[in-house]
Every structure is written in C-alpha cells, then in structure tokens.
Amino acid sequence: AKLKSFAAKIIQLLKEWTETFPYDFQDEKSMKELKEIAHRITQCDEENGTMKKIISQMTQNLLMALSARSQYQEIREKFRQPVTDKGTILKTKPQSTQKDILSVCCDPLILAQQLTYIELERVSNIYPEDLMQIVSHMDSLDNHKCRGDVTKTYNLEAYDNWFNCLSMLVATEICRVVKKKQRTRMVEFFIDVARECFNIGNFNSMMAII
C-alpha cells in the first residue's frame, strides 16, 4: 500500500515535469532514465495496470511534444533567409508582379485577425523552460561572458524575430509607395489595422505596427 501511494506521487511528479519541461527529456540518457523509473513503478501495480496506462499516455504525450517542437524548429530554420537574399529577389522581380499589402488584403479587421493567429502560434510554442534558460543566463550576459545556451531559446527568438519582421513589413509597405496620396492611404490602413489589433487584444502586433 505504501509503495502504491509513493508510486502515485512519483507519477504525478513525472507527469508535471514532462508536460512543463519536455526538453529535459530530449537526449537519450534522460529518456532512458525516465523509462527505467516508469518500468519500476509499473511493477507496483501489476494487478490492474492503471499506472501502466497513465505512464504510457504520459510517454506518448512527451514524444508528441518533442516531435512537434522539433518540426516547428525545422520549419523555422527553412524560412530563415539572409536579408540580402530577400532584397535581391525583390529587385529582380518585375514591378508589375510586386503586390502591396492592400492588393492582398484590404480589410484591416481580417489582417488584424491573421496577425493574431500568427501571434498565438508563436506564443503557444514558448514553454516555461525557454524563460528559465534566459533567467539562468542573466548573470553571464551581465558579465559579458559567453552566451552559451541562450541561443537554444529558439521559440523566444522566433517570437522576437516576428515582432521585428512585422515592423519592417509595415515600414517597407509604406516606403515603397511613391505617390503621397497612396502613401497616406497606406499609413491610414495600418493605423486601422493597429486599432483592430487593440480591439482584439493583440497588443504585440499593435506595438510592432506603431
């Protein structure tokens, strides 16, 4: 009875650990240790197999979380492209094929909603461990030491990069327009988009536009 009670507490601990900090189990050594502990716990409940089911579900959720984060990172790496390359592509494209934002989406509310979807997608991939890595390396950053594992906070970097990309997009869309009347219309459009972002509660996109 004592073993079962203790095993239940260990399962709860592992469950919360794997859900909150899945990256702690990305290497083979930590995953092997997790499986060994899980195997020992299941031996305490061989009669009805309840613990075995819980551990199986926990392991499956952990593997799915690690796989999803790995795929997200791979996709993000594919979209990483030097700014010089983007500029070259833009210059080589004929003027007639270059579309401005108004020709793609002229409704401020729809654009604000789409920006919010992107914001939520970026935020959903930020885990507590990303914030913990930043906090744990604050001293090394203050002392101008090697950044070390700070570069591993991919999801925070992606969120930060998205803010900068949106700011640059707004500036580019306004500056590329030659005629003053059209440029005024573009500025007013982005003001409306920022207002719609505010109404939705998407303050990050609103600040990026401002």
ROPABA-538728 format. One record per residue (C-alpha): residue number from 1; z, x negated, y negated. Coordinates in steps of 0.5 Angstrom, whole numbers, plus 500, padded with zeros to 3 digits. Each point is the difference from the previous one (the first is absolute). Example, Ala and Ser with C-alpha at 12.3 -4.5 7.8 and 13.67 -1.06 7.14 Angstrom:
2
+-----+-----+-----+-----+
!   k !   w !   u !   v !
+-----+-----+-----+-----+
!   1 ! 516 ! 475 ! 509 !
!   2 ! 498 ! 498 ! 493 !
+-----+-----+-----+-----+
REM end
This chain:
210
+-----+-----+-----+-----+
!   k !   w !   u !   v !
+-----+-----+-----+-----+
!   1 ! 500 ! 500 ! 500 !
!   2 ! 502 ! 494 ! 495 !
!   3 ! 493 ! 497 ! 502 !
!   4 ! 496 ! 506 ! 498 !
!   5 ! 504 ! 501 ! 494 !
!   6 ! 498 ! 493 ! 498 !
!   7 ! 493 ! 500 ! 502 !
!   8 ! 499 ! 506 ! 496 !
!   9 ! 503 ! 497 ! 494 !
!  10 ! 495 ! 494 ! 501 !
!  11 ! 494 ! 504 ! 501 !
!  12 ! 502 ! 503 ! 493 !
!  13 ! 500 ! 493 ! 497 !
!  14 ! 494 ! 498 ! 503 !
!  15 ! 496 ! 507 ! 498 !
!  16 ! 502 ! 499 ! 493 !
!  17 ! 498 ! 492 ! 500 !
!  18 ! 493 ! 501 ! 503 !
!  19 ! 499 ! 506 ! 495 !
!  20 ! 502 ! 497 ! 494 !
!  21 ! 498 ! 492 ! 501 !
!  22 ! 495 ! 501 ! 505 !
!  23 ! 497 ! 493 ! 498 !
!  24 ! 506 ! 497 ! 503 !
!  25 ! 497 ! 501 ! 507 !
!  26 ! 493 ! 498 ! 499 !
!  27 ! 501 ! 493 ! 503 !
!  28 ! 500 ! 500 ! 508 !
!  29 ! 507 ! 497 ! 500 !
!  30 ! 504 ! 505 ! 497 !
!  31 ! 495 ! 506 ! 503 !
!  32 ! 502 ! 496 ! 507 !
!  33 ! 508 ! 501 ! 498 !
!  34 ! 499 ! 507 ! 498 !
!  35 ! 497 ! 502 ! 507 !
!  36 ! 506 ! 496 ! 503 !
!  37 ! 505 ! 503 ! 497 !
!  38 ! 496 ! 507 ! 501 !
!  39 ! 500 ! 499 ! 507 !
!  40 ! 507 ! 498 ! 501 !
!  41 ! 502 ! 507 ! 496 !
!  42 ! 496 ! 504 ! 505 !
!  43 ! 504 ! 497 ! 506 !
!  44 ! 506 ! 504 ! 497 !
!  45 ! 496 ! 507 ! 500 !
!  46 ! 496 ! 499 ! 506 !
!  47 ! 502 ! 507 ! 503 !
!  48 ! 497 ! 505 ! 495 !
!  49 ! 495 ! 495 ! 496 !
!  50 ! 502 ! 502 ! 493 !
!  51 ! 501 ! 494 ! 497 !
!  52 ! 494 ! 497 ! 503 !
!  53 ! 496 ! 506 ! 497 !
!  54 ! 503 ! 498 ! 493 !
!  55 ! 498 ! 493 ! 501 !
!  56 ! 493 ! 501 ! 502 !
!  57 ! 499 ! 504 ! 494 !
!  58 ! 503 ! 495 ! 495 !
!  59 ! 496 ! 494 ! 503 !
!  60 ! 494 ! 505 ! 499 !
!  61 ! 501 ! 501 ! 493 !
!  62 ! 502 ! 493 ! 499 !
!  63 ! 493 ! 498 ! 503 !
!  64 ! 496 ! 505 ! 496 !
!  65 ! 504 ! 498 ! 493 !
!  66 ! 498 ! 493 ! 502 !
!  67 ! 493 ! 501 ! 501 !
!  68 ! 499 ! 505 ! 494 !
!  69 ! 503 ! 494 ! 496 !
!  70 ! 495 ! 495 ! 503 !
!  71 ! 494 ! 505 ! 499 !
!  72 ! 502 ! 501 ! 493 !
!  73 ! 500 ! 493 ! 498 !
!  74 ! 494 ! 498 ! 504 !
!  75 ! 496 ! 506 ! 496 !
!  76 ! 503 ! 497 ! 493 !
!  77 ! 498 ! 493 ! 502 !
!  78 ! 493 ! 502 ! 501 !
!  79 ! 500 ! 503 ! 493 !
!  80 ! 503 ! 494 ! 497 !
!  81 ! 494 ! 497 ! 496 !
!  82 ! 500 ! 495 ! 494 !
!  83 ! 499 ! 503 ! 493 !
!  84 ! 494 ! 495 ! 499 !
!  85 ! 496 ! 503 ! 506 !
!  86 ! 501 ! 507 ! 497 !
!  87 ! 498 ! 498 ! 494 !
!  88 ! 493 ! 497 ! 503 !
!  89 ! 499 ! 506 ! 504 !
!  90 ! 501 ! 505 ! 493 !
!  91 ! 495 ! 495 ! 497 !
!  92 ! 495 ! 500 ! 505 !
!  93 ! 500 ! 508 ! 501 !
!  94 ! 494 ! 503 ! 495 !
!  95 ! 503 ! 504 ! 494 !
!  96 ! 498 ! 507 ! 503 !
!  97 ! 504 ! 499 ! 506 !
!  98 ! 506 ! 499 ! 497 !
!  99 ! 504 ! 506 ! 499 !
! 100 ! 506 ! 501 ! 496 !
! 101 ! 506 ! 504 ! 502 !
! 102 ! 498 ! 506 ! 496 !
! 103 ! 494 ! 501 ! 505 !
! 104 ! 504 ! 499 ! 506 !
! 105 ! 506 ! 505 ! 498 !
! 106 ! 500 ! 503 ! 493 !
! 107 ! 506 ! 504 ! 501 !
! 108 ! 507 ! 497 ! 498 !
! 109 ! 504 ! 504 ! 505 !
! 110 ! 496 ! 498 ! 506 !
! 111 ! 500 ! 493 ! 498 !
! 112 ! 508 ! 500 ! 499 !
! 113 ! 501 ! 503 ! 507 !
! 114 ! 495 ! 495 ! 503 !
! 115 ! 504 ! 494 ! 497 !
! 116 ! 507 ! 504 ! 502 !
! 117 ! 497 ! 500 ! 507 !
! 118 ! 499 ! 492 ! 500 !
! 119 ! 507 ! 499 ! 497 !
! 120 ! 503 ! 504 ! 505 !
! 121 ! 496 ! 496 ! 506 !
! 122 ! 502 ! 493 ! 496 !
! 123 ! 508 ! 503 ! 500 !
! 124 ! 500 ! 502 ! 507 !
! 125 ! 499 ! 493 ! 502 !
! 126 ! 505 ! 497 ! 497 !
! 127 ! 506 ! 499 ! 504 !
! 128 ! 508 ! 498 ! 498 !
! 129 ! 498 ! 493 ! 504 !
! 130 ! 495 ! 499 ! 494 !
! 131 ! 505 ! 501 ! 495 !
! 132 ! 505 ! 496 ! 504 !
! 133 ! 495 ! 494 ! 500 !
! 134 ! 500 ! 500 ! 493 !
! 135 ! 507 ! 500 ! 499 !
! 136 ! 502 ! 495 ! 505 !
! 137 ! 495 ! 495 ! 496 !
! 138 ! 502 ! 501 ! 493 !
! 139 ! 504 ! 494 ! 500 !
! 140 ! 495 ! 496 ! 502 !
! 141 ! 495 ! 503 ! 495 !
! 142 ! 505 ! 499 ! 494 !
! 143 ! 501 ! 493 ! 502 !
! 144 ! 492 ! 499 ! 500 !
! 145 ! 500 ! 498 ! 508 !
! 146 ! 495 ! 501 ! 505 !
! 147 ! 498 ! 508 ! 500 !
! 148 ! 501 ! 500 ! 508 !
! 149 ! 500 ! 506 ! 503 !
! 150 ! 499 ! 504 ! 493 !
! 151 ! 492 ! 500 ! 502 !
! 152 ! 502 ! 504 ! 506 !
! 153 ! 501 ! 506 ! 496 !
! 154 ! 493 ! 503 ! 501 !
! 155 ! 502 ! 507 ! 498 !
! 156 ! 503 ! 499 ! 494 !
! 157 ! 495 ! 495 ! 498 !
! 158 ! 495 ! 506 ! 501 !
! 159 ! 503 ! 505 ! 496 !
! 160 ! 501 ! 495 ! 494 !
! 161 ! 492 ! 498 ! 501 !
! 162 ! 499 ! 507 ! 500 !
! 163 ! 503 ! 501 ! 493 !
! 164 ! 496 ! 494 ! 497 !
! 165 ! 494 ! 503 ! 503 !
! 166 ! 500 ! 507 ! 497 !
! 167 ! 502 ! 497 ! 493 !
! 168 ! 494 ! 495 ! 501 !
! 169 ! 496 ! 506 ! 502 !
! 170 ! 502 ! 504 ! 494 !
! 171 ! 498 ! 494 ! 495 !
! 172 ! 493 ! 499 ! 504 !
! 173 ! 498 ! 507 ! 500 !
! 174 ! 502 ! 501 ! 492 !
! 175 ! 497 ! 493 ! 498 !
! 176 ! 493 ! 500 ! 504 !
! 177 ! 498 ! 506 ! 496 !
! 178 ! 496 ! 498 ! 494 !
! 179 ! 500 ! 506 ! 495 !
! 180 ! 506 ! 502 ! 496 !
! 181 ! 500 ! 507 ! 502 !
! 182 ! 499 ! 499 ! 507 !
! 183 ! 506 ! 495 ! 500 !
! 184 ! 504 ! 505 ! 496 !
! 185 ! 499 ! 505 ! 505 !
! 186 ! 502 ! 495 ! 506 !
! 187 ! 506 ! 499 ! 496 !
! 188 ! 502 ! 507 ! 500 !
! 189 ! 498 ! 501 ! 507 !
! 190 ! 505 ! 495 ! 502 !
! 191 ! 506 ! 503 ! 496 !
! 192 ! 499 ! 507 ! 503 !
! 193 ! 500 ! 496 ! 507 !
! 194 ! 507 ! 497 ! 498 !
! 195 ! 502 ! 506 ! 498 !
! 196 ! 498 ! 504 ! 506 !
! 197 ! 504 ! 494 ! 504 !
! 198 ! 506 ! 501 ! 496 !
! 199 ! 500 ! 507 ! 502 !
! 200 ! 499 ! 499 ! 507 !
! 201 ! 506 ! 495 ! 499 !
! 202 ! 496 ! 494 ! 502 !
! 203 ! 503 ! 495 ! 494 !
! 204 ! 497 ! 494 ! 503 !
! 205 ! 493 ! 502 ! 499 !
! 206 ! 501 ! 502 ! 494 !
! 207 ! 503 ! 494 ! 497 !
! 208 ! 494 ! 496 ! 503 !
! 209 ! 495 ! 504 ! 496 !
! 210 ! 504 ! 499 ! 494 !
+-----+-----+-----+-----+
REM end
